[in-house]
Amino acid sequence: MKVVEVPDHLKADTSKNCLIFTIDSYNDVMNVLTQTDQYKLTNLKLGTVDREFVTNLSVREGQRVLAVEFTGVPDAGLSANPKCVANLDC
């Protein structure tokens, strides 16, 4: 196994932003990823929303969501995407 150096942008103590998108199909995942390619992605998680978190978001319980964490500030077009339900400071 080859040990790889951790990229500097992952080690840096910079603010990370999270956008959470509702996902109805894998096409939605691809659409989000093509919009975020200009950012330094640090984490992606695809999952469902539980009852505790639903109270803070306008999605139904069990809705599949994609959480995208990156360094940089999202432009207005990305956070204005109708599938984007949250813009958080991670």
C-alpha positions as CSV (number, residue, x, y, z in Angstrom):
1,M,0.0,0.0,0.0
2,K,1.3,3.4,-0.9
3,V,0.9,6.2,1.7
4,V,-0.2,9.4,0.1
5,E,0.5,12.9,1.6
6,V,-2.6,14.7,2.7
7,P,-3.3,17.6,0.4
8,D,-2.6,21.0,2.0
9,H,-6.2,22.3,1.4
10,L,-7.4,19.4,3.7
11,K,-5.0,20.2,6.4
12,A,-5.5,24.0,6.3
13,D,-7.6,25.5,9.0
14,T,-9.9,27.2,6.6
15,S,-13.7,27.4,6.8
16,K,-15.5,24.7,5.0
17,N,-19.0,25.1,3.5
18,C,-21.7,22.5,3.2
19,L,-24.5,22.5,0.8
20,I,-27.3,19.9,1.1
21,F,-29.2,18.8,-1.9
22,T,-32.3,16.6,-2.2
23,I,-31.7,13.7,-4.5
24,D,-34.5,12.0,-6.4
25,S,-32.3,10.2,-8.9
26,Y,-28.7,9.6,-9.8
27,N,-29.0,12.3,-12.4
28,D,-29.4,14.8,-9.5
29,V,-26.1,13.6,-8.1
30,M,-24.4,14.1,-11.4
31,N,-25.9,17.6,-11.8
32,V,-24.6,18.6,-8.4
33,L,-21.2,17.2,-9.0
34,T,-20.8,19.0,-12.3
35,Q,-21.7,22.3,-10.6
36,T,-19.2,21.9,-7.8
37,D,-16.1,20.9,-9.8
38,Q,-14.7,24.4,-9.4
39,Y,-14.5,24.0,-5.6
40,K,-12.0,22.0,-3.6
41,L,-14.3,19.2,-2.5
42,T,-13.4,17.7,0.9
43,N,-16.3,15.3,1.5
44,L,-19.4,13.9,-0.1
45,K,-22.1,12.0,1.7
46,L,-25.2,10.5,0.3
47,G,-27.8,9.4,2.7
48,T,-31.3,9.9,4.1
49,V,-32.6,12.5,6.5
50,D,-33.7,11.4,9.9
51,R,-36.6,12.9,11.9
52,E,-34.4,15.1,14.1
53,F,-32.8,16.9,11.1
54,V,-36.0,17.1,9.1
55,T,-37.4,19.8,11.5
56,N,-34.7,22.1,10.2
57,L,-35.1,21.4,6.5
58,S,-38.0,21.4,4.2
59,V,-37.7,17.8,3.2
60,R,-39.7,14.7,4.2
61,E,-38.3,12.1,6.5
62,G,-36.4,9.4,4.6
63,Q,-35.7,11.8,1.7
64,R,-32.3,11.0,0.1
65,V,-29.9,13.9,0.3
66,L,-26.4,14.7,-0.9
67,A,-24.2,16.7,1.5
68,V,-21.3,18.4,-0.3
69,E,-18.4,19.8,1.8
70,F,-15.9,22.1,0.2
71,T,-13.5,24.9,0.8
72,G,-14.5,28.2,-0.8
73,V,-17.8,30.2,-0.9
74,P,-20.6,28.8,-3.1
75,D,-21.6,31.2,-5.8
76,A,-25.2,32.3,-6.0
77,G,-26.1,29.9,-8.8
78,L,-25.1,26.8,-6.8
79,S,-26.9,27.7,-3.6
80,A,-29.9,28.9,-5.6
81,N,-30.3,25.5,-7.1
82,P,-33.9,24.4,-6.4
83,K,-32.6,21.1,-5.0
84,C,-30.4,22.9,-2.5
85,V,-32.1,22.9,0.9
86,A,-29.3,24.1,3.2
87,N,-26.2,26.1,3.1
88,L,-24.2,25.5,6.3
89,D,-20.8,26.4,7.7
90,C,-19.3,23.0,8.5
